[in-house]
Amino acid sequence: MLIQIQEPNCPWERVHMDWVTALPPGGDRSYNACLVLVDKDRKTPMLLPCHKDDTAMDTAIMIWNKGISHTGLFQNIISDRDPKFTSAL
């Protein structure tokens, strides 16, 4: 269902989210992907290193610990509907 989203009133109220995958392993935890959060209002990116096979729960915890803790709660998160977030019936 498509829902019209209002323009944001403050920074980090509306966030676009996508993954960059197939990266060479890097860092002390051998990250091979990056979750990209972009503030719709200011076009400011936040890059969160992660693993390509992280679960939806891993991603939610990462967004909570590394994203929301720095910006406050998001009103809207817009994504490409990755199959990772499709619930099983």
Biopython code that builds the backbone (N, CA, C, O; Angstrom):
import numpy as np
from Bio.PDB.StructureBuilder import StructureBuilder

atoms = [
    (1, "MET", "N", (0.839, -1.164, 0.000)),
    (1, "MET", "CA", (0.000, 0.000, 0.000)),
    (1, "MET", "C", (0.892, 1.237, 0.000)),
    (1, "MET", "O", (1.837, 1.323, 0.784)),
    (2, "LEU", "N", (0.602, 2.172, -0.856)),
    (2, "LEU", "CA", (1.374, 3.405, -0.924)),
    (2, "LEU", "C", (0.751, 4.458, -0.021)),
    (2, "LEU", "O", (-0.460, 4.679, -0.038)),
    (3, "ILE", "N", (1.598, 5.099, 0.761)),
    (3, "ILE", "CA", (1.152, 6.141, 1.679)),
    (3, "ILE", "C", (1.978, 7.389, 1.419)),
    (3, "ILE", "O", (3.206, 7.323, 1.379)),
    (4, "GLN", "N", (1.315, 8.524, 1.241)),
    (4, "GLN", "CA", (2.039, 9.766, 1.054)),
    (4, "GLN", "C", (2.669, 10.183, 2.379)),
    (4, "GLN", "O", (2.004, 10.213, 3.414)),
    (5, "ILE", "N", (3.952, 10.502, 2.333)),
    (5, "ILE", "CA", (4.687, 10.872, 3.535)),
    (5, "ILE", "C", (4.909, 12.373, 3.532)),
    (5, "ILE", "O", (5.345, 12.945, 2.533)),
    (6, "GLN", "N", (4.606, 13.007, 4.661)),
    (6, "GLN", "CA", (4.765, 14.452, 4.769)),
    (6, "GLN", "C", (6.238, 14.831, 4.795)),
    (6, "GLN", "O", (7.101, 14.025, 5.143)),
    (7, "GLU", "N", (6.503, 16.072, 4.418)),
    (7, "GLU", "CA", (7.871, 16.582, 4.463)),
    (7, "GLU", "C", (8.358, 16.607, 5.906)),
    (7, "GLU", "O", (7.589, 16.905, 6.820)),
    (8, "PRO", "N", (9.634, 16.294, 6.112)),
    (8, "PRO", "CA", (10.162, 16.288, 7.481)),
    (8, "PRO", "C", (10.218, 17.686, 8.079)),
    (8, "PRO", "O", (10.462, 18.667, 7.377)),
    (9, "ASN", "N", (9.987, 17.763, 9.392)),
    (9, "ASN", "CA", (10.051, 19.034, 10.112)),
    (9, "ASN", "C", (11.416, 19.276, 10.739)),
    (9, "ASN", "O", (11.785, 20.418, 11.014)),
    (10, "CYS", "N", (12.164, 18.206, 10.964)),
    (10, "CYS", "CA", (13.477, 18.342, 11.587)),
    (10, "CYS", "C", (14.409, 17.265, 11.031)),
    (10, "CYS", "O", (13.949, 16.275, 10.462)),
    (11, "PRO", "N", (15.717, 17.460, 11.196)),
    (11, "PRO", "CA", (16.682, 16.484, 10.686)),
    (11, "PRO", "C", (16.451, 15.087, 11.265)),
    (11, "PRO", "O", (16.054, 14.939, 12.421)),
    (12, "TRP", "N", (16.702, 14.080, 10.451)),
    (12, "TRP", "CA", (16.612, 12.663, 10.805)),
    (12, "TRP", "C", (15.197, 12.230, 11.180)),
    (12, "TRP", "O", (15.012, 11.235, 11.881)),
    (13, "GLU", "N", (14.202, 12.981, 10.710)),
    (13, "GLU", "CA", (12.819, 12.560, 10.933)),
    (13, "GLU", "C", (12.417, 11.512, 9.898)),
    (13, "GLU", "O", (11.727, 10.544, 10.219)),
    (14, "ARG", "N", (12.856, 11.714, 8.644)),
    (14, "ARG", "CA", (12.594, 10.756, 7.572)),
    (14, "ARG", "C", (13.928, 10.252, 7.049)),
    (14, "ARG", "O", (14.816, 11.039, 6.722)),
    (15, "VAL", "N", (14.062, 8.933, 6.973)),
    (15, "VAL", "CA", (15.328, 8.308, 6.619)),
    (15, "VAL", "C", (15.117, 7.328, 5.470)),
    (15, "VAL", "O", (14.165, 6.549, 5.474)),
    (16, "HIS", "N", (16.009, 7.375, 4.495)),
    (16, "HIS", "CA", (16.053, 6.369, 3.438)),
    (16, "HIS", "C", (17.127, 5.370, 3.818)),
    (16, "HIS", "O", (18.172, 5.750, 4.346)),
    (17, "MET", "N", (16.876, 4.088, 3.554)),
    (17, "MET", "CA", (17.778, 3.037, 3.995)),
    (17, "MET", "C", (18.042, 2.068, 2.846)),
    (17, "MET", "O", (17.120, 1.673, 2.132)),
    (18, "ASP", "N", (19.309, 1.689, 2.674)),
    (18, "ASP", "CA", (19.669, 0.687, 1.673)),
    (18, "ASP", "C", (21.002, 0.071, 2.064)),
    (18, "ASP", "O", (21.720, 0.602, 2.911)),
    (19, "TRP", "N", (21.322, -1.045, 1.442)),
    (19, "TRP", "CA", (22.578, -1.739, 1.713)),
    (19, "TRP", "C", (23.527, -1.628, 0.539)),
    (19, "TRP", "O", (23.105, -1.583, -0.617)),
    (20, "VAL", "N", (24.812, -1.583, 0.845)),
    (20, "VAL", "CA", (25.880, -1.762, -0.133)),
    (20, "VAL", "C", (26.521, -3.086, 0.261)),
    (20, "VAL", "O", (27.021, -3.228, 1.377)),
    (21, "THR", "N", (26.508, -4.056, -0.652)),
    (21, "THR", "CA", (27.016, -5.384, -0.322)),
    (21, "THR", "C", (28.169, -5.765, -1.237)),
    (21, "THR", "O", (28.577, -4.983, -2.096)),
    (22, "ALA", "N", (28.685, -6.957, -1.050)),
    (22, "ALA", "CA", (29.796, -7.510, -1.832)),
    (22, "ALA", "C", (31.060, -6.666, -1.699)),
    (22, "ALA", "O", (31.832, -6.531, -2.648)),
    (23, "LEU", "N", (31.258, -6.104, -0.518)),
    (23, "LEU", "CA", (32.479, -5.348, -0.250)),
    (23, "LEU", "C", (33.562, -6.311, 0.226)),
    (23, "LEU", "O", (33.245, -7.353, 0.799)),
    (24, "PRO", "N", (34.834, -5.981, 0.001)),
    (24, "PRO", "CA", (35.892, -6.833, 0.546)),
    (24, "PRO", "C", (35.870, -6.745, 2.072)),
    (24, "PRO", "O", (35.628, -5.670, 2.622)),
    (25, "PRO", "N", (36.119, -7.860, 2.764)),
    (25, "PRO", "CA", (36.098, -7.836, 4.232)),
    (25, "PRO", "C", (37.065, -6.795, 4.784)),
    (25, "PRO", "O", (38.186, -6.651, 4.298)),
    (26, "GLY", "N", (36.619, -6.078, 5.797)),
    (26, "GLY", "CA", (37.462, -5.046, 6.384)),
    (26, "GLY", "C", (37.139, -4.811, 7.843)),
    (26, "GLY", "O", (36.067, -5.181, 8.322)),
    (27, "GLY", "N", (38.066, -4.199, 8.541)),
    (27, "GLY", "CA", (37.882, -3.900, 9.952)),
    (27, "GLY", "C", (38.187, -5.099, 10.824)),
    (27, "GLY", "O", (38.442, -6.197, 10.330)),
    (28, "ASP", "N", (38.158, -4.875, 12.113)),
    (28, "ASP", "CA", (38.493, -5.943, 13.053)),
    (28, "ASP", "C", (37.437, -7.046, 13.095)),
    (28, "ASP", "O", (37.708, -8.132, 13.609)),
    (29, "ARG", "N", (36.242, -6.792, 12.566)),
    (29, "ARG", "CA", (35.178, -7.804, 12.551)),
    (29, "ARG", "C", (34.893, -8.309, 11.141)),
    (29, "ARG", "O", (33.887, -8.982, 10.917)),
    (30, "SER", "N", (35.770, -7.992, 10.187)),
    (30, "SER", "CA", (35.647, -8.447, 8.792)),
    (30, "SER", "C", (34.283, -8.124, 8.187)),
    (30, "SER", "O", (33.634, -8.989, 7.600)),
    (31, "TYR", "N", (33.855, -6.871, 8.336)),
    (31, "TYR", "CA", (32.592, -6.436, 7.736)),
    (31, "TYR", "C", (32.677, -6.558, 6.220)),
    (31, "TYR", "O", (33.720, -6.264, 5.635)),
    (32, "ASN", "N", (31.582, -6.992, 5.572)),
    (32, "ASN", "CA", (31.565, -7.118, 4.120)),
    (32, "ASN", "C", (30.360, -6.414, 3.491)),
    (32, "ASN", "O", (30.044, -6.644, 2.324)),
    (33, "ALA", "N", (29.698, -5.567, 4.257)),
    (33, "ALA", "CA", (28.551, -4.803, 3.756)),
    (33, "ALA", "C", (28.439, -3.513, 4.561)),
    (33, "ALA", "O", (29.117, -3.327, 5.571)),
    (34, "CYS", "N", (27.568, -2.631, 4.089)),
    (34, "CYS", "CA", (27.374, -1.357, 4.774)),
    (34, "CYS", "C", (25.900, -0.969, 4.659)),
    (34, "CYS", "O", (25.337, -0.952, 3.564)),
    (35, "LEU", "N", (25.291, -0.663, 5.783)),
    (35, "LEU", "CA", (23.926, -0.144, 5.788)),
    (35, "LEU", "C", (24.026, 1.371, 5.680)),
    (35, "LEU", "O", (24.704, 2.016, 6.480)),
    (36, "VAL", "N", (23.347, 1.931, 4.689)),
    (36, "VAL", "CA", (23.393, 3.374, 4.454)),
    (36, "VAL", "C", (22.051, 3.973, 4.855)),
    (36, "VAL", "O", (21.010, 3.608, 4.308)),
    (37, "LEU", "N", (22.084, 4.892, 5.814)),
    (37, "LEU", "CA", (20.911, 5.664, 6.212)),
    (37, "LEU", "C", (21.139, 7.090, 5.739)),
    (37, "LEU", "O", (22.192, 7.668, 6.007)),
    (38, "VAL", "N", (20.167, 7.664, 5.040)),
    (38, "VAL", "CA", (20.307, 9.028, 4.524)),
    (38, "VAL", "C", (19.162, 9.884, 5.051)),
    (38, "VAL", "O", (17.991, 9.538, 4.894)),
    (39, "ASP", "N", (19.512, 11.001, 5.676)),
    (39, "ASP", "CA", (18.526, 11.961, 6.162)),
    (39, "ASP", "C", (17.893, 12.650, 4.962)),
    (39, "ASP", "O", (18.591, 13.300, 4.183)),
    (40, "LYS", "N", (16.585, 12.517, 4.802)),
    (40, "LYS", "CA", (15.873, 13.095, 3.658)),
    (40, "LYS", "C", (15.973, 14.616, 3.640)),
    (40, "LYS", "O", (16.056, 15.213, 2.567)),
    (41, "ASP", "N", (15.966, 15.249, 4.805)),
    (41, "ASP", "CA", (15.967, 16.707, 4.893)),
    (41, "ASP", "C", (17.312, 17.304, 4.486)),
    (41, "ASP", "O", (17.362, 18.207, 3.650)),
    (42, "ARG", "N", (18.391, 16.811, 5.065)),
    (42, "ARG", "CA", (19.713, 17.399, 4.826)),
    (42, "ARG", "C", (20.579, 16.600, 3.865)),
    (42, "ARG", "O", (21.677, 17.039, 3.523)),
    (43, "LYS", "N", (20.111, 15.434, 3.421)),
    (43, "LYS", "CA", (20.872, 14.549, 2.529)),
    (43, "LYS", "C", (22.178, 14.096, 3.177)),
    (43, "LYS", "O", (23.169, 13.866, 2.484)),
    (44, "THR", "N", (22.182, 13.967, 4.496)),
    (44, "THR", "CA", (23.364, 13.556, 5.234)),
    (44, "THR", "C", (23.362, 12.038, 5.380)),
    (44, "THR", "O", (22.387, 11.475, 5.877)),
    (45, "PRO", "N", (24.440, 11.358, 4.954)),
    (45, "PRO", "CA", (24.474, 9.903, 5.102)),
    (45, "PRO", "C", (25.042, 9.466, 6.450)),
    (45, "PRO", "O", (25.847, 10.169, 7.063)),
    (46, "MET", "N", (24.611, 8.308, 6.889)),
    (46, "MET", "CA", (25.209, 7.626, 8.030)),
    (46, "MET", "C", (25.547, 6.223, 7.529)),
    (46, "MET", "O", (24.660, 5.498, 7.077)),
    (47, "LEU", "N", (26.808, 5.840, 7.604)),
    (47, "LEU", "CA", (27.265, 4.548, 7.110)),
    (47, "LEU", "C", (27.529, 3.626, 8.292)),
    (47, "LEU", "O", (28.338, 3.938, 9.165)),
    (48, "LEU", "N", (26.840, 2.489, 8.314)),
    (48, "LEU", "CA", (26.970, 1.538, 9.409)),
    (48, "LEU", "C", (27.541, 0.230, 8.866)),
    (48, "LEU", "O", (26.843, -0.487, 8.149)),
    (49, "PRO", "N", (28.793, -0.097, 9.188)),
    (49, "PRO", "CA", (29.372, -1.351, 8.701)),
    (49, "PRO", "C", (28.626, -2.544, 9.280)),
    (49, "PRO", "O", (28.232, -2.539, 10.447)),
    (50, "CYS", "N", (28.435, -3.570, 8.448)),
    (50, "CYS", "CA", (27.695, -4.754, 8.885)),
    (50, "CYS", "C", (28.143, -5.957, 8.060)),
    (50, "CYS", "O", (29.088, -5.866, 7.276)),
    (51, "HIS", "N", (27.464, -7.069, 8.243)),
    (51, "HIS", "CA", (27.739, -8.282, 7.481)),
    (51, "HIS", "C", (26.584, -8.545, 6.523)),
    (51, "HIS", "O", (25.424, -8.286, 6.846)),
    (52, "LYS", "N", (26.912, -9.058, 5.352)),
    (52, "LYS", "CA", (25.910, -9.306, 4.320)),
    (52, "LYS", "C", (24.802, -10.243, 4.805)),
    (52, "LYS", "O", (23.653, -10.111, 4.383)),
    (53, "ASP", "N", (25.137, -11.181, 5.683)),
    (53, "ASP", "CA", (24.153, -12.155, 6.141)),
    (53, "ASP", "C", (23.505, -11.793, 7.481)),
    (53, "ASP", "O", (22.920, -12.662, 8.129)),
    (54, "ASP", "N", (23.595, -10.537, 7.908)),
    (54, "ASP", "CA", (22.916, -10.103, 9.131)),
    (54, "ASP", "C", (21.407, -10.295, 8.984)),
    (54, "ASP", "O", (20.856, -10.111, 7.899)),
    (55, "THR", "N", (20.753, -10.658, 10.063)),
    (55, "THR", "CA", (19.300, -10.854, 10.057)),
    (55, "THR", "C", (18.585, -9.515, 10.253)),
    (55, "THR", "O", (19.217, -8.491, 10.511)),
    (56, "ALA", "N", (17.266, -9.544, 10.127)),
    (56, "ALA", "CA", (16.472, -8.340, 10.385)),
    (56, "ALA", "C", (16.661, -7.884, 11.828)),
    (56, "ALA", "O", (16.728, -6.684, 12.092)),
    (57, "MET", "N", (16.746, -8.827, 12.763)),
    (57, "MET", "CA", (16.958, -8.478, 14.173)),
    (57, "MET", "C", (18.331, -7.838, 14.368)),
    (57, "MET", "O", (18.454, -6.851, 15.093)),
    (58, "ASP", "N", (19.369, -8.392, 13.725)),
    (58, "ASP", "CA", (20.710, -7.792, 13.799)),
    (58, "ASP", "C", (20.675, -6.354, 13.293)),
    (58, "ASP", "O", (21.278, -5.460, 13.885)),
    (59, "THR", "N", (19.961, -6.147, 12.190)),
    (59, "THR", "CA", (19.870, -4.815, 11.596)),
    (59, "THR", "C", (19.118, -3.860, 12.515)),
    (59, "THR", "O", (19.534, -2.715, 12.695)),
    (60, "ALA", "N", (18.019, -4.318, 13.093)),
    (60, "ALA", "CA", (17.244, -3.468, 14.013)),
    (60, "ALA", "C", (18.083, -3.063, 15.221)),
    (60, "ALA", "O", (18.050, -1.906, 15.640)),
    (61, "ILE", "N", (18.827, -4.002, 15.776)),
    (61, "ILE", "CA", (19.684, -3.701, 16.928)),
    (61, "ILE", "C", (20.770, -2.711, 16.536)),
    (61, "ILE", "O", (21.079, -1.791, 17.293)),
    (62, "MET", "N", (21.354, -2.899, 15.346)),
    (62, "MET", "CA", (22.399, -1.990, 14.875)),
    (62, "MET", "C", (21.835, -0.577, 14.682)),
    (62, "MET", "O", (22.467, 0.398, 15.087)),
    (63, "ILE", "N", (20.656, -0.459, 14.070)),
    (63, "ILE", "CA", (20.042, 0.859, 13.869)),
    (63, "ILE", "C", (19.750, 1.507, 15.221)),
    (63, "ILE", "O", (19.967, 2.706, 15.397)),
    (64, "TRP", "N", (19.262, 0.718, 16.170)),
    (64, "TRP", "CA", (18.958, 1.261, 17.500)),
    (64, "TRP", "C", (20.227, 1.739, 18.198)),
    (64, "TRP", "O", (20.269, 2.853, 18.720)),
    (65, "ASN", "N", (21.265, 0.895, 18.210)),
    (65, "ASN", "CA", (22.495, 1.209, 18.950)),
    (65, "ASN", "C", (23.370, 2.265, 18.286)),
    (65, "ASN", "O", (23.963, 3.097, 18.971)),
    (66, "LYS", "N", (23.455, 2.237, 16.956)),
    (66, "LYS", "CA", (24.389, 3.126, 16.264)),
    (66, "LYS", "C", (23.711, 4.283, 15.543)),
    (66, "LYS", "O", (24.356, 5.297, 15.278)),
    (67, "GLY", "N", (22.435, 4.157, 15.222)),
    (67, "GLY", "CA", (21.740, 5.211, 14.494)),
    (67, "GLY", "C", (20.896, 6.083, 15.396)),
    (67, "GLY", "O", (21.168, 7.272, 15.559)),
    (68, "ILE", "N", (19.878, 5.491, 15.977)),
    (68, "ILE", "CA", (18.918, 6.244, 16.786)),
    (68, "ILE", "C", (19.573, 6.854, 18.022)),
    (68, "ILE", "O", (19.159, 7.917, 18.484)),
    (69, "SER", "N", (20.585, 6.192, 18.552)),
    (69, "SER", "CA", (21.261, 6.738, 19.739)),
    (69, "SER", "C", (21.945, 8.068, 19.441)),
    (69, "SER", "O", (22.185, 8.855, 20.357)),
    (70, "HIS", "N", (22.265, 8.332, 18.162)),
    (70, "HIS", "CA", (22.926, 9.584, 17.777)),
    (70, "HIS", "C", (21.961, 10.630, 17.221)),
    (70, "HIS", "O", (22.245, 11.827, 17.280)),
    (71, "THR", "N", (20.824, 10.186, 16.684)),
    (71, "THR", "CA", (19.943, 11.111, 15.977)),
    (71, "THR", "C", (18.575, 11.292, 16.620)),
    (71, "THR", "O", (17.897, 12.279, 16.335)),
    (72, "GLY", "N", (18.156, 10.382, 17.465)),
    (72, "GLY", "CA", (16.791, 10.356, 17.968)),
    (72, "GLY", "C", (15.943, 9.446, 17.088)),
    (72, "GLY", "O", (16.406, 8.974, 16.050)),
    (73, "LEU", "N", (14.704, 9.201, 17.500)),
    (73, "LEU", "CA", (13.828, 8.297, 16.755)),
    (73, "LEU", "C", (13.469, 8.864, 15.390)),
    (73, "LEU", "O", (13.269, 10.068, 15.235)),
    (74, "PHE", "N", (13.389, 7.975, 14.405)),
    (74, "PHE", "CA", (12.958, 8.348, 13.058)),
    (74, "PHE", "C", (11.434, 8.272, 13.007)),
    (74, "PHE", "O", (10.839, 7.390, 13.627)),
    (75, "GLN", "N", (10.802, 9.183, 12.279)),
    (75, "GLN", "CA", (9.353, 9.115, 12.064)),
    (75, "GLN", "C", (9.034, 8.119, 10.954)),
    (75, "GLN", "O", (8.062, 7.371, 11.051)),
    (76, "ASN", "N", (9.853, 8.108, 9.894)),
    (76, "ASN", "CA", (9.644, 7.233, 8.746)),
    (76, "ASN", "C", (10.980, 6.642, 8.327)),
    (76, "ASN", "O", (12.001, 7.328, 8.316)),
    (77, "ILE", "N", (10.959, 5.358, 7.980)),
    (77, "ILE", "CA", (12.115, 4.712, 7.363)),
    (77, "ILE", "C", (11.634, 4.175, 6.029)),
    (77, "ILE", "O", (10.700, 3.375, 5.971)),
    (78, "ILE", "N", (12.274, 4.615, 4.962)),
    (78, "ILE", "CA", (11.894, 4.203, 3.618)),
    (78, "ILE", "C", (12.990, 3.287, 3.095)),
    (78, "ILE", "O", (14.161, 3.665, 3.054)),
    (79, "SER", "N", (12.600, 2.067, 2.691)),
    (79, "SER", "CA", (13.579, 1.110, 2.180)),
    (79, "SER", "C", (13.072, 0.515, 0.874)),
    (79, "SER", "O", (11.975, 0.825, 0.410)),
    (80, "ASP", "N", (13.900, -0.346, 0.295)),
    (80, "ASP", "CA", (13.540, -0.995, -0.965)),
    (80, "ASP", "C", (12.792, -2.311, -0.734)),
    (80, "ASP", "O", (12.663, -3.126, -1.648)),
    (81, "ARG", "N", (12.300, -2.513, 0.489)),
    (81, "ARG", "CA", (11.550, -3.716, 0.849)),
    (81, "ARG", "C", (12.390, -4.965, 0.647)),
    (81, "ARG", "O", (11.954, -5.924, 0.009)),
    (82, "ASP", "N", (13.577, -4.947, 1.186)),
    (82, "ASP", "CA", (14.479, -6.092, 1.125)),
    (82, "ASP", "C", (13.772, -7.342, 1.652)),
    (82, "ASP", "O", (13.047, -7.258, 2.643)),
    (83, "PRO", "N", (13.965, -8.497, 1.014)),
    (83, "PRO", "CA", (13.324, -9.731, 1.484)),
    (83, "PRO", "C", (13.639, -10.059, 2.947)),
    (83, "PRO", "O", (12.900, -10.806, 3.590)),
    (84, "LYS", "N", (14.720, -9.509, 3.462)),
    (84, "LYS", "CA", (15.090, -9.722, 4.862)),
    (84, "LYS", "C", (13.970, -9.273, 5.800)),
    (84, "LYS", "O", (13.818, -9.819, 6.893)),
    (85, "PHE", "N", (13.192, -8.283, 5.377)),
    (85, "PHE", "CA", (12.145, -7.731, 6.225)),
    (85, "PHE", "C", (10.758, -8.268, 5.891)),
    (85, "PHE", "O", (9.763, -7.761, 6.409)),
    (86, "THR", "N", (10.675, -9.276, 5.042)),
    (86, "THR", "CA", (9.396, -9.888, 4.722)),
    (86, "THR", "C", (9.106, -10.958, 5.763)),
    (86, "THR", "O", (9.909, -11.869, 5.962)),
    (87, "SER", "N", (7.984, -10.850, 6.415)),
    (87, "SER", "CA", (7.674, -11.815, 7.475)),
    (87, "SER", "C", (7.235, -13.148, 6.885)),
    (87, "SER", "O", (6.673, -13.208, 5.791)),
    (88, "ALA", "N", (7.498, -14.196, 7.620)),
    (88, "ALA", "CA", (7.075, -15.533, 7.210)),
    (88, "ALA", "C", (5.682, -15.808, 7.773)),
    (88, "ALA", "O", (5.369, -15.425, 8.900)),
    (89, "LEU", "N", (4.858, -16.471, 6.980)),
    (89, "LEU", "CA", (3.507, -16.822, 7.440)),
    (89, "LEU", "C", (3.475, -18.251, 7.907)),
    (89, "LEU", "O", (2.428, -18.738, 8.332)),
]
sb = StructureBuilder()
sb.init_structure("model")
sb.init_model(0)
sb.init_chain("A")
sb.init_seg("    ")
for serial, (resi, resn, name, xyz) in enumerate(atoms, 1):
    if name == "N":
        sb.init_residue(resn, " ", resi, " ")
    sb.init_atom(name, np.array(xyz, "f"), 0.0, 1.0, " ", f" {name:<3s}", serial, name[0])
structure = sb.get_structure()
